[in-house]
Amino acid sequence: MSVTLRMASDQVQVEPGSTVALALEIQLTGDESDRFELTVEGLDPAWVAVPEPTFEIVPGELSTQRVFFKPSRESESIAGSYPFVVQVRSLNTGEARTQQGILVIKQFHHLTADLTPRRAQVKGTGSEEPNFRVAITNLGNVDEVLHLSASDNEGNLACEFADEQVMVSPGQTIALPISVRPKKKATLAATRLHTFTVMARSVDQPAVGASTQGHLEQKAIISPSILASLIVFAGLIAAWFLMMPKPPKIVTASVSPATVEVGMPVDMNWKATNAETVELVIGEVTVSTTLDPVMPSYSWTPEAEGTYDVSITPVKGEWKGQPWRQTITVSERPKSVAPDIMTFDIQPRRVKVGDSYQISYRVNDAVVKLSLSPIGRDLDPKGDGVRLQADLPGQFDYKLTATNADGESVTETIRIEFFEGSDAAIVAFKASALEVEPGTEVTLEWTVTETARLELSHAGTTQTLTAATGTTIVVVEKDTTFRLTAFDARGLKTSQEITVKVKVESPPENVPPLDPPASPTSTTAGPSTAGGGGGRNPDKPN
């Protein structure tokens, strides 16, 4: 039994959200019908549909099957080239034929923009800037480098971004702060509402973009009559306040974090008014009595577990203000779980330069850093694999190193070989029969692509073939192996062999064996022949 498999094309292009069919031609050149199984490997199963996974072929019939590629129109369908393998396998004999192809997923672009909040207020001076954030989402399947801009129709607002150019990956949402403030003051004026537009446009594809609108309400600080009253009242309050002595006071203070492990730093910040110094006490130890009262910081690292009371007291001469207090809880730092590489594999181990290969791995939850050398690439410890492309020929030891939070690490090494492969491909090479009678003519048929030179070798002879598709007839007298070798323009080759066997005639059944020859009983030479030949004396050497 022999089966051939041909694909209508070795490259299929499809836009996410649509469906493209690939035609396959399968032909059986045996004497009996057979049932076959059709599978596609190397692609996301959700991208592939095989309407008829099993089918039957009769000898000589050319069966046409179809495979449909239908990647969904979502960010997970990343644009690029994905190699796949189509396999047709006999369900009776297990014999299989495979063909390689490439699925090219085309690019599509889709951006959305949103602003939070949609509306904000600012008083006349504009010193209190509203906290706007613009969220850009890339719903396409390619990285987008975006230029951000914002403006209003009347030119009354100043809009500023921290970064005017950002990159958003497929499926990613980034939120960026934007500062929007009036260019002119509004100390004594009516309330004004400004409308502005935020734009995000692709640097490479100017037609791709997204926009959103926001509103800024600008209010006057105060009306003239109220302003006059407030000035008088403020003058009275100021005079009274200046004549009154003021105690030292802690305005703000913080301890972060309040629950830590041994060896982790704790940051302390405070701001005091009417104070000359600040006194800091941690536990029962007075750390300092001369700290700066205006927004200083102090870092403390606990060396033992326990509960520590922190006291921050403002001091002015002999006058101590009300202390600010906080409790810090310190616990022993638990020992990290040892890192473990549970699985690590590279397939295939021998790769043609320019082709891709799959690195698969799985590590335990203790791993916080995962690196792959010698390519110097950091991998996601929560992931399970990455696909790379061979670029340089040679043998390389790929070492996967997993490290936990305590710096402990484990490694595993796999050797992989990259080789320069030929661009020439043997699409088909078959013989009209694989077992014949002695002296039978056998027709060899071939089809090759991207070849600069083609040779056929058998029985110690080599002949050059001139056609990329053709046939030749050879008389087979004994078991013969035919090798078809295709060379590309660089001289790199690929080959394929077919062996044609000669039937051996079995002896007839029920025929008694011949009697063995009689043992010589005399040393006398036999009768001479006309040519002078005769018997020999076994006692004499020849």
Secondary structure, 3 states (H helix, E strand, C coil): CCEEEEECCCEEEECCCCCEEEEEEEEECCCCCEEEEEEEECCCHHHEECCCCEEEECCCCEEEEEEEECCCCCCCCCCEEEEEEEEEEECCCCCEEEEEEEEEECCCCCEEEEEECCEEEEECCCCCCCEEEEEEEECCCCCEEEEEEEEECCCCEEEEECCCEEEECCCCEEEEEEEEEECCCCCCCCCEEEEEEEEEEECCCCCCEEEEEEEEEEECCCCHHHHHHHHHHHHHHHHHHHHCCCCCEEEEEEEECCEEECCCCEEEEEEEECCCEEEEEECCEEEEEEECCCCCEEEECCCCCEEEEEEEEEEECCEECCCEEEEEEEECCCCCCCCCEEEEEEECCEEECCCEEEEEEEECCCEEEEEEECCCEEECCCCCEEEEECCCCEEEEEEEEEEECCCCEEEEEEEEEEECCCCCEEEEEEECCCEECCCEEEEEEEEEECCCEEEEEECCEEEEECCCEEEEEEEECCCEEEEEEEECCCCCEEEEEEEEEECCCCCCCCCCCCCCCCCCCCCCCCCCCCCCCCCCCCCCCC
